[in-house]
Amino acid sequence: MGISFPSALLLLTGLFTVLFTTLLILTHNKGDREPPLSHGTANAMLTAADVLALVTLFLNLATPIRAGYPMIYEVAITAIAALTIIPMIASKPTDSMISKALSSVIMLNIILLNDQLPSTGISWGEGIEMYRDMYMAGHWSFSFAYNPAYNPFPAQVAQVVMMAKVLNLPWYSSLVWGIWYAVFTIVYDMVIYMLTLRLTQNKAASVLAAFFVGVTPETALTLNPHLWLSNLFVLISTVTLINVIEGFEPAQNAVISALSYILAVLSLTTALLMLLVPISFIVAWYVLRALRLYKPIHQGATSARKGLILFLFAVYTVVTLLVFLYTQGYFTYVYPMLDSLNQAIWQILIRLFVRSITKVKGVQYHFLYSGANPVLAYAWSLAFSIAASYLLYVVFRKRRENVWLMTLLVVGLVVPGIAAVQRIFTATYPITVNAYTAIPLTFPIVGLALTRLKDKSKAILMLLILLLVAIVPIASYDPSISPIEYAKIHHYNVPPLTRSEYECTLLLNNLLPSNTGPLYVYSPIMGTLPWYTPSLGGVGAYPTNVIAQALPMIRFIYNESSVNVYVVVYNGTLSKAYYVTLGPGIPPTIVYNPLNNPNIIFNSNYATLLEPS
């Protein structure tokens, strides 16, 4: 029996943590060797990486290279990674080389996180009604929220809508969404780069930190743009908070920090991570000093501004409480997560001291990756393991470190660690996805750890190159990163809508009366859909077709009344057609209802519209 994904994740996390902790400790007093790669060779490699990344980016967005020519796609992204990573860790990069490497990393991240733009020109996603309603109304209303967590003001929706208005394009335009995702990825990578540079003063480490944004499945920016935009505001608030404490334009940075946190919480109620940063800083300030692990950045700067950090923490807390009181997002989402976490803690205590298991209340959530390829655990574990190894290295060998690095490291490791404990002992309302927003806080430490090791020996250098280049093709197959694999793991098996099928659906919809009843649609372009439940995940394979999927979408886009669309199947002749419904059971059974001698209302190569006789 093969190893499962959860087991592989635990195993690889442990192995990588031991490996990197050992390397950091053993090389602590070892001097750096001269990098083997010359500036000329490194610069040529980075230029090639930029050119290849630009070409691959165009092909990825304009052609079906990822789905249709996967071998070419894998070779291209692996080559981009190799041409970028090798100069960063096998040479002493100049500023111009850093600029080229950063541009390659940003383009690689966009390539990994995106797929071909739809030929129909339509982009679609969860909560799409918010975009339509805000675009049509010209303002935001609480009633538009897909769920209470998006009130009082979803910044991501506002940005897409305003961009569509400025470009004079419809709110569902795939061009608008493509531009937004590209710009967002660029900004996010740059903020990670600047945060790392601020803490480490190491540009190569900053590039490597940005690199991990695109290859770490837990931080896939396109999976939930609302959550990750809110997280971006948290990161900006963190960078400016550091500047305040260190005395760099404290008044200006304090305002930016407060405003960024306000935007984060107003955008999405679950963006509470920023509250942990100042709390952790205060704890780290005293604990690290007691353990003699604290290394001051600027003598006296932090202690002179303790009052200001407490003031900002008070601002964060007041804003959060106001959002809790005046919107329903906290009680709908945050409170159940905390209650589930409390159950997990009690489960641990019961197992440790009582040795009897109390049944957990609530629905046990299905772990989507429970049946995933265990090789994917490589991408999930690498960054987390390197960060954990650096923490162990500081505690047991180095003994002194920047208090901010330690603060972000602790938050970035503890929050996902708590989520893992909750997942093991109870999963009635997992905090997993929200906990992942802490992981980017560890990327500066990951970049720093890698640059500390890269010049120690040729063997370590080769090992780092192998590990960093190999993660790219593996990550590209992860469902959190690849749109293609995301559909597969969710058991969504419907062919993409082509331009011709889209135009056929438009024609069909225009022929329908405004008060149309149930529609019975046959199309030779068939597929299957899953039925979802939190305890089982996506199960079953229920027949559908592209026109039956596209017709409700078209009516929604044009703000027309919804209709019941039934998928029709038949064997040999339409006189013995059946329409599909779901019957009793969990998962539901498939019921084939007869349509005896139906009348044909509309007929084409792509769709046939029937009505009962």
DARATA-V896155 format. One record per residue. N is the residue number from 1. SS is DSSP state (H for helix, E for strand, C for the rest). PHI is phi in whole degrees, -180 to 180 (* if undefined). Layout:
BEGIN
N|SS|PHI  N|SS|PHI
END
This chain:
BEGIN
1|C|*  2|C|-74  3|C|-76  4|C|-86  5|H|-61  6|H|-58  7|H|-67  8|H|-64  9|H|-64  10|H|-64  11|H|-64  12|H|-68  13|H|-60  14|H|-65  15|H|-64  16|H|-65  17|H|-64  18|H|-63  19|H|-61  20|H|-74  21|H|-62  22|H|-62  23|H|-63  24|H|-66  25|H|-70  26|H|-67  27|C|-99  28|C|-58  29|C|-100  30|C|-86  31|C|-72  32|C|-80  33|C|-94  34|C|-69  35|C|-59  36|C|-79  37|C|-98  38|C|-76  39|H|-62  40|H|-63  41|H|-67  42|H|-63  43|H|-65  44|H|-64  45|H|-64  46|H|-69  47|H|-63  48|H|-63  49|H|-63  50|H|-62  51|H|-65  52|H|-64  53|H|-64  54|H|-65  55|H|-65  56|H|-66  57|H|-61  58|H|-62  59|H|-64  60|H|-68  61|H|-86  62|H|-103  63|C|-134  64|C|-85  65|H|-63  66|H|-68  67|H|-87  68|H|-88  69|C|-133  70|H|-61  71|H|-65  72|H|-63  73|H|-61  74|H|-64  75|H|-63  76|H|-64  77|H|-70  78|H|-67  79|H|-65  80|H|-60  81|H|-62  82|H|-64  83|H|-69  84|H|-95  85|H|-69  86|H|-58  87|H|-63  88|H|-70  89|H|-114  90|H|-114  91|C|-148  92|C|-102  93|C|-68  94|C|-86  95|H|-62  96|H|-65  97|H|-67  98|H|-62  99|H|-62  100|H|-66  101|H|-64  102|H|-65  103|H|-65  104|H|-64  105|H|-63  106|H|-63  107|H|-64  108|H|-62  109|H|-64  110|H|-65  111|H|-62  112|H|-64  113|H|-91  114|C|-132  115|C|-131  116|C|-57  117|C|-65  118|C|-59  119|C|-67  120|C|-77  121|C|79  122|E|-114  123|C|-112  124|C|-141  125|C|-170  126|C|-64  127|C|73  128|H|-65  129|H|-63  130|H|-64  131|H|-68  132|H|-62  133|H|-65  134|H|-69  135|H|-64  136|H|-74  137|H|-82  138|C|81  139|C|-159  140|C|-99  141|C|-133  142|H|-56  143|H|-69  144|H|-79  145|C|-61  146|C|-62  147|C|-154  148|H|-60  149|H|-65  150|H|-88  151|C|-91  152|C|-86  153|C|-156  154|C|-79  155|H|-64  156|H|-66  157|H|-62  158|H|-61  159|H|-65  160|H|-65  161|H|-64  162|H|-66  163|H|-64  164|H|-63  165|H|-64  166|H|-65  167|H|-83  168|C|58  169|C|-122  170|C|-68  171|C|-63  172|C|-95  173|E|-62  174|H|-66  175|H|-67  176|H|-62  177|H|-66  178|H|-63  179|H|-65  180|H|-62  181|H|-62  182|H|-64  183|H|-64  184|H|-61  185|H|-62  186|H|-61  187|H|-65  188|H|-62  189|H|-60  190|H|-67  191|H|-67  192|H|-61  193|H|-61  194|H|-68  195|H|-62  196|H|-65  197|H|-64  198|H|-64  199|H|-90  200|H|-113  201|C|54  202|C|-126  203|H|-72  204|H|-65  205|H|-63  206|H|-67  207|H|-65  208|H|-64  209|H|-62  210|H|-65  211|H|-58  212|H|-73  213|H|-61  214|H|-87  215|H|-108  216|C|-102  217|H|-58  218|H|-63  219|H|-111  220|C|-64  221|C|-67  222|C|-85  223|C|-70  224|C|-147  225|H|-61  226|H|-65  227|H|-64  228|H|-78  229|H|-66  230|H|-61  231|H|-64  232|H|-60  233|H|-63  234|H|-64  235|H|-65  236|H|-62  237|H|-62  238|H|-68  239|H|-59  240|H|-72  241|H|-64  242|H|-61  243|H|-62  244|H|-62  245|H|-67  246|H|-89  247|C|86  248|C|-94  249|C|45  250|H|-60  251|H|-65  252|H|-63  253|H|-70  254|H|-65  255|H|-64  256|H|-63  257|H|-62  258|H|-65  259|H|-65  260|H|-64  261|H|-67  262|H|-60  263|H|-63  264|H|-63  265|H|-74  266|H|-66  267|H|-74  268|C|-154  269|C|-61  270|C|-78  271|C|-84  272|C|-103  273|H|-61  274|H|-60  275|H|-63  276|H|-75  277|H|-67  278|H|-65  279|H|-61  280|H|-65  281|H|-63  282|H|-63  283|H|-64  284|H|-62  285|H|-57  286|H|-85  287|H|-66  288|H|-66  289|H|-68  290|H|-66  291|C|-88  292|C|58  293|C|-109  294|E|-89  295|E|-119  296|C|-64  297|C|-85  298|C|-129  299|C|-55  300|C|84  301|C|-66  302|C|-72  303|H|-62  304|H|-71  305|H|-122  306|H|-60  307|H|-63  308|H|-70  309|H|-68  310|H|-67  311|H|-63  312|H|-64  313|H|-61  314|H|-65  315|H|-62  316|H|-56  317|H|-67  318|H|-64  319|H|-61  320|H|-63  321|H|-63  322|H|-63  323|H|-65  324|H|-60  325|H|-75  326|H|-105  327|C|-132  328|C|-98  329|H|-61  330|H|-64  331|H|-72  332|H|-81  333|H|-123  334|H|-71  335|H|-60  336|H|-60  337|H|-64  338|H|-67  339|H|-66  340|H|-65  341|H|-63  342|H|-61  343|H|-62  344|H|-62  345|H|-62  346|H|-65  347|H|-62  348|H|-63  349|H|-63  350|H|-64  351|H|-67  352|H|-76  353|H|-114  354|H|-101  355|C|63  356|C|-133  357|C|-104  358|C|-92  359|C|-65  360|C|-77  361|C|-79  362|C|100  363|C|-76  364|C|-83  365|C|-75  366|C|-72  367|C|-89  368|H|-57  369|H|-88  370|H|-59  371|H|-109  372|C|-75  373|C|-61  374|H|-63  375|H|-62  376|H|-63  377|H|-61  378|H|-58  379|H|-70  380|H|-69  381|H|-99  382|H|-63  383|H|-62  384|H|-61  385|H|-67  386|H|-63  387|H|-64  388|H|-64  389|H|-66  390|H|-69  391|H|-62  392|H|-64  393|H|-62  394|H|-67  395|H|-67  396|H|-100  397|H|-135  398|H|-69  399|C|74  400|C|-143  401|E|-156  402|E|-55  403|H|-63  404|H|-71  405|H|-59  406|H|-68  407|H|-63  408|H|-65  409|H|-65  410|H|-65  411|H|-62  412|H|-67  413|H|-96  414|H|-71  415|H|-62  416|H|-64  417|H|-64  418|H|-62  419|H|-62  420|H|-66  421|H|-62  422|H|-62  423|H|-63  424|H|-71  425|H|-96  426|C|-163  427|C|-139  428|C|-70  429|C|-153  430|C|-66  431|C|-97  432|H|-51  433|H|-62  434|H|-67  435|H|-68  436|H|-62  437|C|-67  438|C|-82  439|H|-62  440|H|-58  441|H|-65  442|H|-88  443|H|-60  444|H|-59  445|H|-71  446|H|-61  447|H|-61  448|H|-64  449|H|-61  450|H|-67  451|H|-72  452|H|-69  453|H|-91  454|C|-63  455|C|-103  456|C|-81  457|C|-160  458|H|-66  459|H|-65  460|H|-65  461|H|-59  462|H|-64  463|H|-63  464|H|-63  465|H|-60  466|H|-61  467|H|-65  468|H|-75  469|H|-74  470|H|-66  471|H|-68  472|H|-67  473|H|-64  474|H|-67  475|H|-63  476|C|-65  477|C|-99  478|C|-78  479|C|-60  480|C|-73  481|C|-103  482|C|-88  483|H|-60  484|H|-68  485|H|-70  486|H|-61  487|H|-65  488|H|-65  489|H|-69  490|C|-91  491|C|61  492|C|-95  493|E|-127  494|C|-118  495|C|-59  496|C|-62  497|C|-73  498|C|-88  499|H|-64  500|H|-65  501|H|-67  502|H|-64  503|H|-66  504|H|-63  505|H|-66  506|H|-60  507|H|-62  508|H|-61  509|H|-65  510|H|-67  511|H|-84  512|C|-81  513|C|-70  514|C|-66  515|C|-107  516|C|-65  517|C|-94  518|C|-58  519|E|-113  520|E|-114  521|E|-118  522|E|-110  523|C|-146  524|C|-70  525|C|-93  526|E|-95  527|E|-161  528|E|-133  529|E|-123  530|E|-87  531|E|-109  532|E|-110  533|E|-141  534|C|-57  535|C|-81  536|C|-112  537|E|79  538|E|-84  539|E|-129  540|E|83  541|E|-144  542|E|-101  543|E|-65  544|E|-152  545|E|-145  546|H|-65  547|H|-72  548|H|-64  549|H|-80  550|H|-80  551|H|-63  552|H|-61  553|H|-64  554|H|-62  555|H|-66  556|H|-68  557|H|-58  558|C|-92  559|C|58  560|C|-97  561|C|-63  562|C|-74  563|C|-134  564|C|-84  565|E|-113  566|E|-107  567|E|-81  568|E|-106  569|E|-128  570|E|-155  571|C|-125  572|C|96  573|C|-145  574|C|-70  575|C|-67  576|E|-123  577|E|-89  578|E|-134  579|E|-110  580|E|-98  581|E|-134  582|E|-99  583|C|-100  584|C|-73  585|C|108  586|C|-131  587|C|-69  588|C|-63  589|C|-80  590|E|-96  591|E|-111  592|E|-103  593|E|-98  594|E|-71  595|E|-117  596|E|-74  597|C|47  598|C|-70  599|E|-89  600|E|-93  601|E|-93  602|E|-145  603|E|-145  604|C|-153  605|C|-67  606|C|-103  607|C|-155  608|E|-131  609|E|-102  610|E|-118  611|E|-139  612|C|-61  613|C|-77
END
